[in-house]
């Protein structure tokens, strides 16, 4: 009998990182591996995972342990720079002891390719030593990738602290690794995956029926929306969700509400509870055709036959979940890699449309309505979405590239 590989997984404490790492952990367990999942104490409590004696096992056999993130309970953890700096300062010195006690990866290939290419970007003068863009022309990391705007680099909207951490520490650590596991499929990002032989696509990591697993969500999922969707016509509902981090300016939020009133179709709109103090619905908003919820099981929603399109921030998790479900997109990126994901959706895969902003960066209700109507009337986008869905799923089927890569990785670990 061979040695059972034991993985320690450490996600950054936001849902966009926790969810795919949880899915990856479940896959590893199905392949006979052991997994210890390191939460920050704050995230552990938010996710309502029971802890006992420094760690607990739930019914999906993931062993959960925690370390403090170094912040006080009342500190603002939506300030990601503050969270990152505190974690860097606090957690590394505690990790060796945790590992001793135990023994007694969100990311698209394109984002990984941009990280891998950082030294070359600096050498070519595309960015300076602080990560600032110095040239305005668009670039390509490889011939099969879309042209990229340097101002949309993943670290550009988060600031110098993240760039310094990325360049000074993460790249050096990544270069020690034999594999960079990517939550993607070869057919989705062949150009990005060609940048380095270390890139190993093992996705999309997707578990639609997760009734037997505890949710990793920070908020209670609304299950009544699935019953409401059952009452709607097939391919009739506009699904609206901007993920777990993006925050919309209050006037833009009101404009979106009015746009949903203008659209003839019913809508399902996710408005996170942490934004309730910032988001105020306009007085003239009716919302009679739709349903507003605080959080949902997005994979289940996107796979429901009533969903017609997805108004999305284009985070990578949402992007691959929409692709996996064959749902056309209306793209509304906010920051980081979301602009690159929009490029893939609109320009490479051609399964969605973008929204045009006015000179003040504002998206009008008329623009939203116009693009939704255009999306509903575009059979080409619908057909390409369904084709991409099948191509993506083939990677996870028996003999598929992602399935083979994952099996090879587990065998390598064993």
PAVEXFI-15990 format. One record per atom (N, C-alpha, C): residue in one letter; x, y, z. Coordinates in pm, whole numbers, padded with zeros to 5 digits, always signed. Layout:
BEGIN
aXYZ;...
***
This chain:
BEGIN
x+00085-00119+00000;x+00000+00000+00000;x+00089+00125+00000;x+00062+00218-00093;x+00145+00337-00106;x+00115+00440+00002;x+00202+00540+00009;x+00182+00649+00104;x+00066+00737+00056;x-00018+00777+00151;x-00131+00865+00118;x-00082+01009+00117;x-00089+01080+00004;x-00046+01221+00003;x-00135+01305+00094;x-00072+01398+00166;x-00144+01487+00257;x-00118+01631+00212;x-00223+01700+00172;x-00212+01836+00120;x-00256+01937+00226;x-00179+02043+00240;x-00220+02159+00320;x-00258+02269+00222;x-00384+02311+00224;x-00431+02414+00131;x-00455+02543+00209;x-00409+02654+00152;x-00416+02784+00221;x-00471+02888+00125;x-00603+02910+00123;x-00658+03013+00035;x-00650+03151+00097;x-00645+03254+00013;x-00665+03390+00062;x-00810+03398+00108;x-00839+03464+00223;x-00971+03454+00285;x-01081+03536+00220;x-01104+03513+00091;x-01220+03569+00022;x-01285+03454-00054;x-01417+03462-00077;x-01490+03350-00135;x-01437+03310-00273;x-01392+03409-00350;x-01341+03378-00483;x-01220+03287-00481;x-01150+03280-00368;x-01038+03188-00353;x-01078+03064-00274;x-01162+03081-00172;x-01201+02969-00087;x-01281+02865-00165;x-01375+02909-00249;x-01462+02814-00319;x-01386+02719-00411;x-01299+02768-00501;x-01228+02671-00587;x-01132+02582-00510;x-01070+02635-00404;x-00981+02552-00323;x-01060+02442-00251;x-01182+02475-00209;x-01268+02373-00147;x-01303+02265-00248;x-01338+02306-00371;x-01370+02209-00475;x-01249+02122-00508;x-01131+02183-00515;x-01009+02109-00541;x-00982+02009-00428;x-01006+02051-00304;x-00986+01963-00189;x-01076+01841-00196;x-01202+01864-00235;x-01296+01752-00247;x-01252+01654-00356;x-01198+01706-00465;x-01148+01619-00572;x-01031+01535-00522;x-00939+01599-00448;x-00824+01526-00395;x-00868+01413-00303;x-00968+01440-00220;x-01019+01338-00127;x-01078+01221-00204;x-01150+01251-00312;x-01206+01143-00393;x-01098+01056-00456;x-00978+01112-00472;x-00865+01036-00526;x-00780+00973-00416;x-00835+00968-00296;x-00767+00897-00189;x-00663+00977-00114;x-00664+01109-00127;x-00566+01194-00057;x-00626+01248+00073;x-00539+01296+00160;x-00581+01368+00281;x-00565+01518+00257;x-00657+01597+00312;x-00651+01742+00294;x-00673+01811+00428;x-00580+01900+00462;x-00600+01992+00575;x-00617+02132+00518;x-00725+02196+00557;x-00767+02325+00501;x-00745+02433+00606;x-00657+02528+00574;x-00624+02634+00670;x-00709+02758+00645;x-00799+02785+00738;x-00878+02908+00739;x-00812+03009+00833;x-00835+03138+00809;x-00813+03233+00917;x-00925+03212+01019;x-00899+03247+01143;x-01000+03227+01246;x-01129+03303+01214;x-01114+03423+01156;x-01231+03504+01122;x-01314+03437+01013;x-01248+03390+00906;x-01320+03325+00796;x-01383+03194+00842;x-01312+03122+00926;x-01363+02997+00981;x-01495+03020+01053;x-01499+03125+01133;x-01622+03157+01207;x-01732+03201+01112;x-01697+03281+01014;x-01798+03330+00918;x-01861+03217+00841;x-01781+03119+00803;x-01831+03007+00726;x-01905+02906+00813;x-01906+02931+00944;x-01979+02847+01039;x-01936+02702+01033;x-01804+02683+01026;x-01749+02548+01030;x-01712+02518+01174;x-01765+02412+01228;x-01740+02382+01369;x-01594+02346+01390;x-01536+02396+01500;x-01397+02368+01532;x-01388+02302+01669;x-01295+02211+01683;x-01276+02143+01812;x-01130+02104+01827;x-01071+02145+01936;x-00931+02110+01964;x-00838+02154+01851;x-00863+02269+01797;x-00773+02323+01695;x-00803+02276+01555;x-00900+02191+01537;x-00935+02143+01404;x-01054+02052+01413;x-01126+02036+01301;x-01242+01947+01302;x-01257+01883+01167;x-01321+01768+01165;x-01350+01702+01038;x-01500+01706+01016;x-01540+01758+00899;x-01682+01752+00869;x-01706+01630+00782;x-01829+01615+00732;x-01862+01492+00664;x-01802+01480+00525;x-01732+01580+00473;x-01662+01558+00347;x-01514+01530+00370;x-01478+01504+00498;x-01344+01455+00534;x-01232+01556+00516;x-01264+01682+00497;x-01161+01785+00499;x-01133+01819+00644;x-01007+01824+00679;x-00968+01860+00815;x-00943+02010+00821;x-01024+02082+00898;x-01015+02227+00906;x-00932+02271+01026;x-00837+02359+01003;x-00757+02419+01110;x-00755+02569+01088;x-00715+02643+01191;x-00718+02790+01180;x-00591+02852+01236;x-00563+02971+01187;x-00462+03059+01243;x-00520+03200+01245;x-00478+03286+01337;x-00527+03424+01338;x-00470+03503+01220;x-00550+03596+01167;x-00499+03682+01059;x-00428+03805+01114;x-00429+03822+01247;x-00357+03933+01309;x-00440+04058+01328;x-00561+04061+01274;x-00648+04178+01288;x-00742+04162+01406;x-00790+04275+01457;x-00891+04272+01562;x-01027+04239+01501;x-01118+04194+01584;x-01249+04152+01533;x-01321+04266+01461;x-01306+04388+01511;x-01381+04501+01453;x-01311+04562+01331;x-01193+04515+01294;x-01123+04569+01179;x-01197+04541+01049;x-01178+04629+00952;x-01246+04618+00823;x-01171+04519+00733;x-01227+04401+00716;x-01161+04300+00634;x-01197+04310+00487;x-01275+04411+00450;x-01293+04439+00308;x-01174+04515+00251;x-01087+04565+00339;x-00962+04629+00299;x-00859+04518+00276;x-00849+04472+00151;x-00767+04354+00122;x-00619+04378+00145;x-00573+04499+00123;x-00432+04531+00150;x-00403+04515+00299;x-00492+04565+00381;x-00477+04554+00526;x-00475+04407+00570;x-00564+04327+00511;x-00569+04185+00544;x-00440+04116+00502;x-00395+04144+00380;x-00273+04080+00328;x-00152+04112+00415;x-00132+04239+00445;x-00016+04279+00525;x-00019+04216+00664;x-00139+04210+00723;x-00150+04151+00855;x-00122+04001+00851;x-00171+03933+00748;x-00146+03790+00736;x+00003+03761+00716;x+00068+03842+00632;x+00211+03823+00607;x+00291+03841+00737;x+00248+03935+00817;x+00318+03964+00941;x+00292+03858+01048;x+00170+03803+01049;x+00128+03719+01161;x+00144+03569+01136;x+00105+03522+01019;x+00086+03378+01001;x+00212+03295+00977;x+00313+03346+00902;x+00428+03260+00871;x+00498+03201+00994;x+00513+03279+01098;x+00583+03228+01216;x+00502+03122+01289;x+00369+03120+01268;x+00283+03023+01335;x+00266+02894+01256;x+00299+02899+01127;x+00272+02785+01040;x+00354+02661+01073;x+00487+02672+01102;x+00563+02550+01131;x+00507+02470+01248;x+00466+02538+01355;x+00410+02467+01470;x+00278+02401+01432;x+00198+02471+01349;x+00072+02413+01305;x+00098+02285+01226;x+00196+02287+01137;x+00228+02169+01057;x+00276+02055+01147;x+00353+02088+01246;x+00396+01985+01342;x+00275+01922+01411;x+00181+02006+01451;x+00061+01955+01517;x-00022+01867+01423;x-00030+01907+01298;x-00107+01830+01199;x-00043+01693+01178;x+00090+01692+01173;x+00161+01567+01146;x+00166+01475+01267;x+00155+01533+01388;x+00159+01439+01504;x+00053+01347+01468;x-00559+02706-00536;x-00530+02761-00595;x-00629+02785-00641;x-00765+03058-00750;x-00848+03115-00837;x-00776+03152-00941;x-00732+03016-00986;x-00681+03121-01076;x-00686+03074-01220;x-00708+03170-01312;x-00706+03137-01454;x-00562+03126-01501;x-00544+03056-01614;x-00410+03044-01669;x-00358+03179-01718;x-00448+03265-01763;x-00406+03397-01811;x-00348+03480-01697;x-00412+03476-01579;x-00356+03547-01464;x-00220+03490-01428;x-00207+03358-01430;x-00079+03295-01400;x+00026+03335-01504;x-00016+03345-01630;x+00077+03385-01735;x+00127+03527-01714;x+00040+03616-01665;x+00082+03753-01640;x+00184+03758-01526;x+00162+03676-01423;x+00257+03669-01312;x+00391+03613-01361;x+00383+03507-01440;x+00504+03443-01493;x+00583+03541-01579;x+00513+03633-01646;x+00577+03725-01741;x+00624+03855-01678;x+00607+03871-01546;x+00644+03997-01481;x+00789+04040-01509;x+00887+03952-01492;x+01026+03996-01520;x+01044+04046-01663;x+00981+03977-01759;x+00993+04018-01900;x+00923+04152-01924;x+00808+04175-01859;x+00737+04302-01873;x+00821+04417-01822;x+00892+04394-01712;x+00979+04499-01658;x+01101+04519-01747;x+01155+04410-01798;x+01273+04419-01886;x+01240+04494-02014;x+01117+04475-02066;x+01076+04541-02190;x+01024+04682-02166;x+01017+04724-02039;x+00972+04860-02009;x+00822+04880-02018;x+00744+04770-02017;x+00598+04782-02020;x+00547+04833-01885;x+00612+04787-01777;x+00581+04834-01642;x+00711+04871-01572;x+00701+04959-01471;x+00820+04995-01395;x+00833+04906-01272;x+00928+04936-01187;x+00956+04850-01072;x+00846+04854-00967;x+00753+04949-00980;x+00640+04956-00888;x+00513+04895-00946;x+00524+04840-01069;x+00408+04780-01133;x+00324+04877-01212;x+00369+05003-01225;x+00293+05104-01299;x+00316+05087-01449;x+00210+05110-01526;x+00219+05100-01671;x+00298+05218-01727;x+00395+05189-01814;x+00477+05295-01873;x+00451+05312-02022;x+00384+05215-02084;x+00351+05223-02226;x+00203+05195-02246;x+00146+05262-02346;x+00002+05252-02366;x-00039+05142-02462;x+00056+05087-02539;x+00014+04989-02639;x-00027+04858-02573;x-00122+04789-02638;x-00165+04659-02589;x-00059+04554-02620;x-00058+04447-02540;x+00044+04344-02557;x-00022+04207-02560;x+00055+04109-02608;x+00014+03969-02604;x+00120+03888-02533;x+00078+03800-02441;x+00172+03711-02375;x+00210+03594-02466;x+00118+03556-02556;x+00146+03453-02656;x+00054+03478-02775;x+00088+03424-02894;x+00009+03453-03015;x-00137+03411-03006;x-00170+03312-02924;x-00307+03264-02917;x-00391+03334-02811;x-00331+03431-02741;x-00404+03504-02638;x-00455+03637-02693;x-00562+03692-02635;x-00610+03822-02681;x-00513+03933-02645;x-00525+04045-02715;x-00446+04162-02681;x-00489+04213-02544;x-00390+04246-02459;x-00419+04288-02323;x-00382+04434-02302;x-00468+04506-02231;x-00440+04644-02193;x-00358+04641-02064;x-00235+04693-02064;x-00152+04688-01942;x-00216+04755-01821;x-00306+04851-01845;x-00371+04917-01730;x-00467+04822-01659;x-00497+04708-01722;x-00587+04610-01663;x-00513+04491-01603;x-00382+04503-01584;x-00309+04396-01519;x-00371+04366-01383;x-00363+04239-01340;x-00434+04193-01221;x-00399+04274-01096;x-00275+04325-01089;x-00235+04399-00969;x-00263+04549-00980;x-00301+04596-01098;x-00311+04739-01122;x-00413+04811-01038;x-00528+04745-01012;x-00634+04813-00938;x-00623+04794-00788;x-00525+04714-00743;x-00513+04685-00601;x-00396+04759-00539;x-00297+04795-00618;x-00195+04885-00568;x-00058+04826-00550;x+00034+04914-00510;x+00176+04881-00501;x+00203+04773-00398;x+00127+04771-00289;x+00150+04670-00184;x+00133+04530-00240;x+00023+04510-00317;x+00000+04379-00376;x+00108+04347-00479;x+00147+04448-00557;x+00250+04423-00658;x+00381+04384-00593;x+00420+04456-00489;x+00545+04423-00421;x+00542+04281-00365;x+00429+04247-00304;x+00416+04112-00249;x+00424+04008-00361;x+00353+04038-00471;x+00350+03947-00585;x+00489+03927-00643;x+00559+04038-00667;x+00688+04030-00735;x+00801+03986-00641;x+00798+04039-00519;x+00908+04011-00427;x+00900+03872-00366;x+00778+03820-00348;x+00764+03694-00276;x+00699+03584-00359;x+00582+03611-00418;x+00507+03504-00481;x+00580+03442-00599;x+00642+03524-00683;x+00711+03469-00800;x+00827+03379-00757;x+00902+03424-00656;x+01013+03343-00607;x+00963+03209-00553;x+00851+03213-00481;x+00796+03089-00428;x+00742+03000-00539;x+00673+03061-00635;x+00616+02983-00744;x+00725+02914-00827;x+00839+02981-00839;x+00948+02923-00917;x+01009+02800-00849;x+00978+02780-00722;x+01022+02659-00652;x+00928+02541-00679;x+00809+02570-00729;x+00708+02467-00747;x+00729+02391-00877;x+00693+02263-00876;x+00702+02184-00998;x+00579+02202-01086;x+00465+02234-01024;x+00340+02253-01099;x+00271+02380-01053;x+00209+02448-01149;x+00118+02558-01119;x-00021+02511-01164;x-00101+02468-01068;x-00232+02414-01101;x-00328+02527-01137;x-00397+02513-01248;x-00486+02619-01298;x-00629+02567-01307;x-00722+02643-01251;x-00863+02608-01255;x-00922+02649-01389;x-00879+02579-01492;x-00919+02610-01629;x-00910+02483-01712;x-00947+02492-01839;x-00934+02380-01932;x-00848+02425-02050;x-00778+02330-02109;x-00689+02363-02219;x-00763+02435-02331;x-00885+02391-02360;x-00960+02450-02472;x-01005+02592-02444;x-01006+02633-02317;x-01045+02770-02284;x-00930+02869-02300;x-00808+02827-02264;x-00694+02919-02264;x-00566+02853-02318;x-00570+02802-02441;x-00450+02732-02492;x-00328+02822-02501;x-00348+02948-02536;x-00235+03040-02547;x-00168+03066-02414;x-00249+03092-02311;x-00193+03118-02178;x-00121+02996-02124;x-00178+02879-02148;x-00119+02756-02096;x+00012+02721-02166;x+00034+02780-02284;x+00158+02753-02358;x+00275+02837-02306;x+00248+02933-02218;x+00353+03023-02169;x+00456+02948-02086;x+00412+02848-02009;x+00506+02773-01925;x+00466+02626-01919;x+00563+02535-01926;x+00531+02391-01914;x+00484+02352-01774;x+00502+02442-01675;x+00457+02412-01540;x+00306+02428-01524;x+00242+02503-01613;x+00098+02527-01602;x+00024+02395-01628;x-00060+02356-01533;x-00133+02230-01546;x-00283+02256-01529;x-00360+02255-01639;x-00504+02280-01628;x-00575+02157-01573;x-00650+02174-01465;x-00721+02062-01402;x-00870+02092-01386;x-00920+02191-01456;x-01058+02234-01434;x-01144+02228-01558;x-01261+02292-01549;x-01308+02368-01433;x-01343+02276-01316;x-01303+02318-01195;x-01341+02245-01074;x-01487+02276-01047;x-01573+02179-01065;x-01715+02206-01066;x-01791+02094-00996;x-01863+02126-00891;x-01951+02033-00824;x-02089+02096-00815;x-02178+02053-00903;x-02311+02112-00906;x-02396+02062-00790;x-02397+01931-00769;x-02477+01874-00660;x-02390+01860-00538;x-02386+01963-00456;x-02301+01960-00337;x-02383+01952-00209;x-02498+01883-00217;x-02584+01873-00100;x-02517+01799+00015;x-02420+01715-00018;x-02355+01638+00087;x-02234+01709+00146;x-02208+01830+00098;x-02094+01906+00148;x-02141+02034+00214;x-02071+02074+00317;x-02103+02201+00379;x-02069+02315+00286;x-02153+02417+00286;x-02126+02534+00204;x-02008+02612+00260;x-01926+02665+00170;x-01814+02749+00214;x-01852+02897+00210;x-01980+02926+00185;x-02025+03063+00172;x-02019+03137+00304;x-01999+03270+00295;x-02002+03356+00412;x-02145+03400+00446;x-02239+03378+00353;x-02377+03420+00373;x-02471+03302+00347;x-02585+03305+00410;x-02683+03198+00394;x-02741+03203+00254;x-02742+03089+00188;x-02792+03082+00051;x-02945+03076+00050;x-03004+03153-00039;x-03148+03155-00055;x-03189+03039-00147;x-03262+02944-00093;x-03304+02828-00174;x-03440+02851-00239;x-03513+02953-00195;x-03644+02979-00254;x-03633+03026-00398;x-03514+03077-00436;x-03497+03125-00573;x-03506+03010-00674;x-03467+02890-00633;x-03476+02775-00723;x-03622+02738-00748;x-03705+02747-00643;x-03849+02723-00660;x-03910+02832-00749;x-03863+02955-00730;x-03913+03066-00813;x-03872+03044-00959;x-03750+03000-00981;x-03704+02972-01118;x-03786+02862-01183;x-03829+02764-01104;x-03911+02655-01159;x-04041+02707-01219;x-04086+02824-01174;x-04212+02880-01222;x-04194+02968-01346;x-04070+02990-01388;x-04043+03079-01503;x-04029+02998-01631;x-04046+03066-01743;x-04032+03002-01873;x-03885+02967-01901;x-03858+02863-01980;x-03720+02830-02015;x-03649+02946-02085;x-03524+02968-02047;x-03439+03072-02106;x-03508+03209-02108;x-03564+03247-01993;x-03636+03375-01986;x-03579+03470-01881;x-03499+03420-01786;x-03459+03498-01668;x-03320+03559-01686;x-03309+03686-01652;x-03181+03755-01648;x-03124+03740-01507;x-03009+03674-01496;x-02946+03654-01366;x-02838+03760-01348;x-02840+03829-01232;x-02750+03941-01205;x-02674+03914-01075;x-02542+03906-01084;x-02461+03889-00963;x-02320+03940-00991;x-02264+04010-00892;x-02131+04069-00906;x-02031+04012-00806;x-02053+03887-00764;x-01955+03818-00683;x-01952+03864-00538;x-01844+03828-00470;x-01836+03848-00325;x-01758+03972-00284;x-01698+04044-00381;x-01614+04158-00345;x-01654+04290-00410;x-01698+04286-00534;x-01723+04410-00609;x-01830+04495-00541;x-01806+04625-00535;x-01900+04720-00477;x-01934+04825-00582;x-02061+04845-00605;x-02108+04940-00707;x-02139+05075-00643;x-02104+05182-00712;x-02137+05317-00667;x-02289+05331-00657;x-02338+05406-00558;x-02480+05407-00525;x-02569+05452-00641;x-02528+05555-00716;x-02609+05601-00829;x-02611+05498-00940;x-02501+05425-00957;x-02497+05319-01059;x-02587+05203-01017;x-02591+05175-00888;x-02680+05072-00837;x-02827+05107-00868;x-02864+05233-00845;x-03001+05277-00872;x-03032+05267-01020;x-02933+05300-01104;x-02954+05291-01249;x-02974+05147-01293;x-02901+05056-01234;x-02919+04914-01265;x-03059+04869-01225;x-03105+04911-01109;x-03240+04875-01065;x-03345+04922-01166;x-03331+05045-01212;x-03427+05099-01309;x-03417+05025-01442;x-03295+04983-01478;x-03277+04906-01602;x-03350+04772-01594;x-03344+04707-01479;x-03412+04579-01464;x-03563+04595-01471;x-03614+04712-01429;x-03756+04741-01447;x-03792+04758-01594;x-03699+04816-01671;x-03725+04842-01813;x-03725+04714-01897;x-03645+04616-01857;x-03633+04492-01933;x-03763+04413-01923;x-03806+04357-02034;x-03932+04283-02038;x-03926+04151-01962;x-03808+04096-01945;x-03794+03963-01887;x-03783+03966-01734;x-03818+03857-01668;x-03797+03849-01524;x-03648+03844-01491;x-03614+03883-01369;x-03473+03884-01329;x-03457+03824-01190;x-03340+03766-01169;x-03296+03720-01037;x-03170+03797-01005;x-03175+03877-00897;x-03068+03972-00866;x-03011+03943-00728;x-02881+03919-00722;x-02812+03895-00595;x-02757+04028-00544;x-02804+04071-00426;x-02755+04192-00361;x-02702+04151-00224;x-02571+04150-00210;x-02509+04099-00089;x-02552+04176+00036;x-02565+04105+00150;x-02609+04173+00273;x-02507+04273+00326;x-02379+04256+00291;x-02279+04350+00342;x-02287+04485+00272;x-02371+04495+00169;x-02387+04622+00097;x-02518+04693+00130;x-02595+04640+00224;x-02730+04693+00246;x-02731+04839+00290;x-02624+04883+00357;x-02619+05022+00402;x-02579+05119+00290;x-02515+05067+00186;x-02470+05151+00075;x-02570+05155-00039;x-02647+05048-00055;x-02737+05037-00169;x-02879+05075-00129;x-02931+05178-00194;x-03068+05220-00173;x-03143+05215-00306;x-03256+05147-00307;x-03334+05136-00430;x-03403+05269-00459;x-03408+05310-00585;x-03476+05437-00618;x-03626+05426-00590;x-03688+05538-00560;x-03830+05540-00525;x-03917+05484-00637;x-03874+05506-00761;x-03957+05463-00875;x-03933+05318-00915;x-03848+05248-00841;x-03820+05107-00872;x-03934+05018-00825;x-03984+04933-00915;x-04095+04843-00882;x-04044+04701-00853;x-03964+04649-00945;x-03908+04515-00925;x-04009+04403-00926;x-04127+04428-00984;x-04234+04327-00978;x-04202+04204-01063;x-04122+04221-01166;x-04092+04108-01255;x-03980+04020-01202;x-03919+04060-01091;x-03801+03987-01049;x-03802+03941-00905;x-03690+03881-00868;x-03668+03835-00731;x-03529+03880-00688;x-03521+03943-00571;x-03393+03992-00516;x-03357+03905-00397;x-03235+03854-00396;x-03189+03764-00289;x-03053+03812-00239;x-03013+03766-00121;x-02885+03810-00065;x-02769+03722-00110;x-02795+03595-00138;x-02689+03504-00185;x-02753+03377-00237;x-02686+03310-00331;x-02742+03187-00390;x-02630+03086-00412;x-02671+02964-00441;x-02578+02865-00494;x-02569+02892-00644;x-02467+02965-00684;x-02461+03015-00822;x-02454+02903-00925;x-02383+02795-00895;x-02374+02686-00991;x-02512+02625-01018;x-02593+02612-00913;x-02727+02557-00931;x-02814+02654-01011;x-02802+02783-00982;x-02881+02883-01054;x-02845+02883-01202;x-02715+02888-01232;x-02673+02896-01372;x-02710+02771-01452;x-02723+02658-01385;x-02761+02535-01454;x-02911+02516-01463;x-02988+02611-01411;x-03134+02601-01419;x-03179+02638-01560;x-03271+02563-01618;x-03315+02589-01757;x-03383+02723-01777;x-03427+02789-01670;x-03494+02919-01684;x-03397+03033-01710;x-03268+03014-01680;x-03171+03122-01696;x-03139+03146-01843;x-03149+03273-01883;x-03122+03309-02023;x-02987+03376-02041;x-02946+03460-01944;x-02818+03529-01956;x-02770+03569-01817;x-02645+03608-01810;x-02578+03633-01684;x-02512+03771-01691;x-02564+03869-01616;x-02497+03998-01601;x-02394+03981-01490;x-02266+03985-01527;x-02160+03939-01436;x-02045+04037-01429;x-01974+04035-01314;x-01851+04111-01298;x-01733+04043-01366;x-01754+03921-01414;x-01653+03846-01489;x-01534+03801-01403;x-01556+03780-01274;x-01454+03711-01196;x-01434+03573-01253;x-01316+03515-01230;x-01286+03388-01298;x-01381+03276-01256;x-01416+03267-01127;x-01509+03162-01086;x-01644+03177-01157;x-01697+03298-01160;x-01825+03321-01228;x-01813+03294-01377;x-01699+03330-01434;x-01679+03310-01578;x-01685+03162-01614;x-01609+03080-01542;x-01609+02937-01579;x-01740+02869-01540;x-01805+02919-01435;x-01935+02861-01399;x-02039+02892-01508;x-02033+03014-01563;x-02123+03048-01673;x-02093+02970-01798;x-01964+02956-01830;x-01923+02879-01948;x-01965+02733-01933;x-01942+02677-01815;x-01977+02537-01788;x-02127+02513-01804;x-02206+02619-01781;x-02352+02608-01788;x-02407+02647-01925;x-02322+02700-02013;x-02368+02739-02146;x-02453+02863-02148;x-02427+02957-02055;x-02509+03078-02041;x-02437+03198-02102;x-02501+03274-02192;x-02441+03396-02246;x-02421+03503-02139;x-02320+03588-02160;x-02282+03689-02061;x-02313+03831-02108;x-02346+03916-02012;x-02337+04061-02029;x-02231+04106-01929;x-02119+04156-01980;x-01999+04176-01898;x-01994+04314-01833;x-01967+04313-01703;x-01956+04435-01624;x-01837+04422-01530;x-01713+04424-01581;x-01595+04405-01495;x-01569+04527-01407;x-01511+04503-01289;x-01481+04609-01194;x-01331+04631-01177;x-01253+04522-01162;x-01111+04537-01134;x-01037+04407-01165;x-00905+04417-01157;x-00815+04303-01164;x-00835+04224-01293;x-00831+04091-01283;x-00837+04005-01402;x-00973+04005-01468;x-01071+04072-01408;x-01206+04070-01466;x-01211+04131-01605;x-01125+04229-01634;x-01120+04290-01767;x-01065+04190-01869;x-00967+04111-01828;x-00913+04009-01918;x-01017+03900-01945;x-01089+03861-01840;x-01194+03761-01858;x-01301+03812-01955;x-01331+03941-01947;x-01425+04001-02043;x-01372+03988-02185;x-01241+04006-02204;x-01182+03992-02337;x-01203+03851-02392;x-01184+03752-02308;x-01209+03614-02352;x-01355+03593-02387;x-01444+03639-02299;x-01587+03619-02319;x-01635+03683-02450;x-01595+03809-02473;x-01648+03886-02586;x-01568+03868-02714;x-01433+03859-02704;x-01349+03865-02823;x-01293+03730-02867;x-01273+03639-02772;x-01214+03509-02807;x-01322+03402-02819;x-01395+03379-02711;x-01500+03278-02716;x-01626+03330-02784;x-01647+03461-02781;x-01764+03526-02842;x-01896+03471-02787;x-01903+03467-02652;x-02024+03417-02586;x-02090+03526-02500;x-02057+03650-02528;x-02117+03758-02451;x-02092+03894-02512;x-02149+03996-02448;x-02135+04134-02491;x-02085+04220-02375;x-02018+04330-02409;x-01974+04425-02308;x-02070+04542-02299;x-02055+04620-02193;x-02137+04739-02172;x-02053+04863-02195;x-02107+04961-02265;x-02035+05085-02292;x-02065+05189-02184;x-01959+05253-02135;x-01973+05358-02036;x-01970+05494-02102;x-02034+05592-02040;x-02026+05728-02092;x-01895+05792-02049;x-01877+05921-02077;x-01751+05989-02049;x-01720+05997-01899;x-01821+05974-01816;x-01801+05975-01671;x-01787+05835-01611;x-01778+05735-01700;x-01767+05598-01652;x-01898+05539-01604;x-02010+05599-01645;x-02143+05559-01599;x-02211+05475-01706;x-02282+05369-01665;x-02356+05284-01757;x-02505+05314-01740;x-02569+05360-01845;x-02708+05403-01837;x-02804+05285-01842;x-02924+05307-01793;x-03027+05203-01796;x-03064+05168-01939;x-03057+05266-02030;x-03087+05239-02170;x-02981+05148-02232;x-02854+05170-02195;x-02747+05084-02246;x-02763+04941-02195;x-02799+04926-02069;x-02819+04792-02013;x-02935+04722-02082;x-03046+04793-02097;x-03162+04733-02164;x-03129+04696-02308;x-03062+04785-02378;x-03029+04759-02519;x-02943+04634-02534;x-02843+04620-02446;x-02753+04506-02457;x-02821+04375-02416;x-02909+04381-02316;x-02983+04260-02279;x-03072+04214-02393;x-03141+04309-02457;x-03227+04274-02570;x-03145+04219-02686;x-03027+04276-02708;x-02940+04227-02815;x-02893+04085-02785;x-02864+04060-02658;x-02818+03928-02617;x-02928+03824-02638;x-03052+03861-02604;x-03164+03768-02622;x-03187+03737-02770;x-03159+03834-02856;x-03186+03814-02998;x-03071+03757-03079;x-02958+03730-03015;x-02840+03683-03087;x-02827+03531-03077;x-02876+03461-03178;x-02870+03315-03177;x-02728+03263-03190;x-02641+03342-03253;x-02502+03301-03266;x-02434+03289-03131;x-02458+03387-03043;x-02400+03382-02909;x-02455+03262-02832;x-02584+03238-02845;x-02645+03123-02777;x-02583+02992-02825;x-02567+02978-02956;x-02511+02854-03011;x-02365+02835-02969;x-02287+02944-02971;x-02146+02933-02929;x-02135+02901-02780;x-02228+02954-02700;x-02227+02926-02557;x-02250+02778-02531;x-02345+02720-02601;x-02374+02578-02583;x-02260+02490-02634;x-02197+02533-02743;x-02083+02458-02796;x-01964+02463-02700;x-01938+02583-02644;x-01827+02597-02549;x-01854+02517-02423;x-01980+02512-02382;x-02019+02431-02266;x-01978+02286-02288;x-02009+02231-02404;x-01978+02091-02430;x-01827+02068-02439;x-01757+02160-02505;x-01612+02148-02516;x-01546+02150-02378;x-01595+02240-02293;x-01540+02251-02158;x-01566+02125-02078;x-01687+02074-02084;x-01721+01954-02008;x-01645+01831-02057;x-01612+01830-02185;x-01537+01717-02238;x-01401+01703-02170;x-01345+01815-02122;x-01216+01810-02054;x-01223+01735-01922;x-01343+01727-01865;x-01362+01661-01736;x-01414+01519-01749;x-01452+01481-01872;x-01504+01347-01895;x-01390+01246-01897;x-01425+01118-01897;x-01324+01013-01902;x-01238+01030-02027;x-01107+01038-02008;x-01016+01060-02119;x-00992+01206-02152;x-01065+01298-02085;x-01047+01441-02109;x-00915+01491-02055;x-00868+01603-02111;x-00735+01654-02075;x-00724+01692-01929;x-00823+01763-01876;x-00817+01805-01736;x-00822+01684-01643;x-00906+01588-01676;x-00917+01468-01592;x-00785+01391-01591;x-00723+01378-01708;x-00593+01311-01715;x-00486+01387-01636;x-00486+01520-01650;x-00387+01601-01578;x-00401+01584-01427;x-00525+01584-01379;x-00549+01570-01236;x-00504+01432-01187;x-00536+01329-01264;x-00494+01193-01227;x-00342+01181-01226;x-00277+01241-01325;x-00131+01238-01331;x-00070+01312-01212;x-00132+01425-01175;x-00082+01501-01061;x-00092+01421-00931;x-00208+01356-00910;x-00226+01277-00787;x-00127+01160-00785;x-00110+01095-00900;x-00013+00985-00907;x+00129+01034-00879;x+00163+01152-00930;x+00294+01213-00902;x+00310+01239-00751;x+00201+01289-00688;x+00206+01316-00545;x+00223+01187-00465;x+00155+01081-00511;x+00166+00953-00441;x+00305+00892-00456;
***
